[in-house]
Amino acid sequence: MRLPKKISPDSIKDAIVEFKIDYLKPFEVVLGLVLNEAINDQTYKYVNASNNVPLEIQEISGRRFLFYNENIKFHLTSKAITINCYSAYISWDLYLQEITKVIGLVNKVVSKIKIERIGLRYVSEYENIDLNECLKFNFTFGHPNITSKHYTFNSEFIYKSALIILTLRNLMPVNATNNSKNVSYIDIDVIKKDLEIEFSINEKLLVVLEEVHQYEKEIFFNLLKEEFLQTLQPEY
């Protein structure tokens, strides 16, 4: 299948890349070094989750520090570094640039970090759109005459060299500012495991990032019915 380079609207609510890693040194030391570098570099603002957190990033409650700029936010835990969009998706090319900036900042102060797993997850959101009408997917069970309007479907499978976790949520009721609406979600997580890659800006890491992004696109676009895809104004 020929994959579009761009669709409009893309409806991507969030994009998350997660590196499962081994710091090879105490996490508290790593966090302190990254925090000092972020302060000195002034590329990223940061918040301490134990203090008052700005409303737009309240979801970080419980994490010690969140670093962010106008495009992305990232945080470190003892076993992972996670980077995701600050508010809106900024295209893969710009997102990849931001990912490499974070890698460069961390690698500047902490070397020889090993990546064990890379995950790239895209969550697309569609208001008042029935997934049954736009996806090559049918949800049936023991009573074929019953049609499910609201449902959540989850599947894990191997695609090429990656583990895929696919979650579909159809017309889920959402209450926002006293306005009730139904929202559908297409959630695709592409995971490459058992890696031995250095957490630095190197060709092997960039190849894997491009690979998981390509798999992400292939899964997403192959799910769509052709007539729905055409409503998204695909550009090739």
C-alpha positions in Angstrom: 0.0 0.0 0.0 1.2 3.5 -0.9 1.4 5.5 2.3 0.5 9.1 2.5 3.1 11.6 3.6 0.5 13.8 5.2 -3.2 13.8 6.1 -5.4 16.7 7.2 -6.5 16.7 9.9 -4.2 14.1 11.4 -6.3 13.9 14.6 -3.2 12.8 16.6 -3.9 13.5 20.3 -0.5 12.5 21.5 2.8 10.8 20.4 5.0 9.2 22.9 8.4 7.6 22.6 9.7 5.6 25.5 13.3 4.4 26.0 13.6 1.5 28.5 17.2 1.9 29.6 20.0 1.0 32.0 21.8 4.0 33.3 24.7 1.9 34.7 24.8 4.3 37.7 22.4 5.4 40.4 19.3 7.1 39.1 19.5 10.0 41.6 23.0 10.9 40.2 21.6 10.8 36.6 18.6 13.0 37.5 20.8 15.5 39.3 23.2 15.8 36.3 20.4 16.2 33.8 18.7 18.8 36.0 21.9 20.8 36.3 22.5 20.6 32.6 18.9 21.7 31.8 19.3 24.7 34.1 22.6 25.7 32.6 21.6 25.1 29.0 18.2 26.9 29.4 16.8 24.9 26.5 14.1 23.4 28.7 11.9 24.7 31.5 11.2 22.3 34.3 8.8 21.8 37.1 9.1 19.9 40.4 6.0 17.7 40.6 6.0 18.1 44.4 5.3 21.8 44.0 2.5 23.6 42.3 2.3 22.4 38.7 0.9 24.6 35.9 -2.6 23.5 34.9 -1.5 22.5 31.4 0.8 19.8 32.7 -1.0 18.6 35.8 -0.9 15.0 34.5 2.7 14.7 35.7 1.6 14.5 39.3 3.7 12.0 41.1 6.8 12.4 39.0 9.7 14.3 40.5 10.7 16.5 37.5 9.2 17.3 34.1 11.3 19.1 31.5 9.5 20.9 28.6 9.7 23.4 25.9 7.0 24.7 23.4 7.0 21.4 21.5 7.7 18.5 23.8 7.9 17.4 27.4 10.1 14.6 28.8 10.7 13.0 32.1 13.1 10.4 33.6 12.3 7.5 35.8 14.7 4.9 37.2 14.1 2.7 34.2 13.0 4.9 31.3 13.1 8.2 29.5 9.8 9.2 28.0 9.2 12.0 25.5 5.9 13.2 24.2 4.1 16.2 22.6 3.6 19.2 24.8 0.2 20.1 23.4 -0.2 19.4 19.7 1.5 17.0 17.4 4.3 18.7 15.4 5.0 16.3 12.6 7.5 13.4 12.7 10.4 15.4 11.3 10.1 18.0 14.0 9.4 15.4 16.7 12.5 13.4 15.7 14.6 16.6 15.9 13.2 17.2 19.5 13.9 13.6 20.4 17.6 13.9 19.3 17.9 17.1 21.3 16.8 15.3 24.4 19.2 12.4 23.7 22.0 15.0 23.2 21.3 16.8 26.4 21.2 13.6 28.5 24.2 12.0 26.7 26.3 15.2 27.3 26.3 14.5 31.1 25.7 10.8 31.3 27.5 8.5 28.9 27.3 4.7 28.2 23.5 4.5 28.9 22.2 1.3 27.3 18.8 1.1 25.6 16.9 -2.2 26.1 13.6 -1.3 24.4 12.1 1.4 22.3 8.4 2.1 22.1 6.6 4.6 19.8 2.9 5.2 20.6 0.4 7.3 18.6 -3.0 8.0 19.9 -5.5 9.4 17.4 -8.8 10.9 18.6 -12.0 11.2 16.6 -15.0 13.1 17.9 -18.4 11.6 17.1 -16.9 9.2 14.5 -17.9 5.5 14.5 -14.9 3.3 14.0 -17.1 0.7 12.4 -17.6 3.0 9.5 -14.0 4.0 8.9 -11.9 0.9 9.8 -11.4 -2.5 8.3 -12.6 -4.0 11.5 -15.7 -5.8 12.7 -16.6 -6.5 16.3 -18.9 -9.4 16.7 -19.5 -12.1 19.4 -21.9 -14.9 20.2 -25.0 -13.0 19.2 -24.5 -11.9 15.6 -27.7 -9.8 15.6 -26.3 -7.5 18.3 -24.3 -4.5 17.3 -22.0 -2.9 19.8 -21.9 0.9 19.7 -19.5 1.5 22.6 -16.6 -0.9 23.0 -12.9 -1.2 23.7 -10.8 -3.7 21.8 -7.2 -4.6 22.6 -4.8 -6.9 20.7 -1.1 -7.7 20.8 0.6 -9.2 17.8 4.0 -9.4 16.0 4.4 -7.2 12.9 7.7 -7.7 11.1 10.3 -7.3 13.8 8.1 -5.4 16.4 5.5 -6.0 19.0 2.3 -4.1 18.3 -0.3 -3.2 20.9 -3.4 -2.0 19.2 -6.3 -0.5 21.2 -9.5 0.7 19.6 -12.1 2.5 21.7 -15.3 3.3 19.9 -17.7 6.2 20.7 -16.7 6.4 24.4 -18.9 8.9 26.3 -16.8 11.9 27.5 -18.0 14.8 29.6 -16.1 18.0 29.0 -17.1 21.4 30.4 -20.7 20.2 30.8 -20.8 19.1 27.1 -21.3 15.4 26.6 -19.7 13.9 23.5 -18.6 10.5 22.1 -15.0 10.1 21.2 -13.3 7.2 19.4 -9.6 6.4 19.7 -7.0 4.5 17.6 -4.1 3.7 19.8 -1.0 2.0 18.3 2.1 1.2 20.3 5.1 -0.2 18.3 7.8 -1.8 20.5 11.2 -3.0 19.6 12.6 -5.2 22.4 15.9 -6.9 23.3 18.0 -4.1 22.0 21.6 -3.3 22.9 22.0 0.3 21.7 23.8 3.2 23.2 21.7 6.2 24.2 23.4 8.7 22.0 22.9 10.2 18.6 24.1 7.3 16.5 23.1 5.7 13.2 21.8 2.5 14.8 19.4 4.3 17.1 18.1 6.6 14.4 17.5 3.6 12.1 15.4 2.0 14.8 13.4 5.2 15.4 12.6 5.5 11.7 11.7 1.9 11.6 9.2 2.0 14.4 7.7 5.2 12.9 7.3 3.4 9.5 5.6 0.4 11.2 3.3 2.9 13.0 2.2 4.4 9.7 1.8 1.0 8.0 -0.5 -0.3 10.8 -2.5 2.9 10.9 -3.1 3.4 7.2 -3.8 -0.3 6.5 -6.6 -0.1 9.2 -8.4 2.6 7.3 -11.1 2.1 4.8 -10.3 3.8 1.5 -13.4 6.0 1.5 -12.5 7.3 5.0 -8.9 7.8 4.1 -10.0 10.1 1.2 -11.9 12.3 3.7 -8.5 13.0 5.3 -7.1 14.6 2.2 -4.0 12.4 1.8 -0.9 13.9 0.2 1.6 11.5 -1.4 
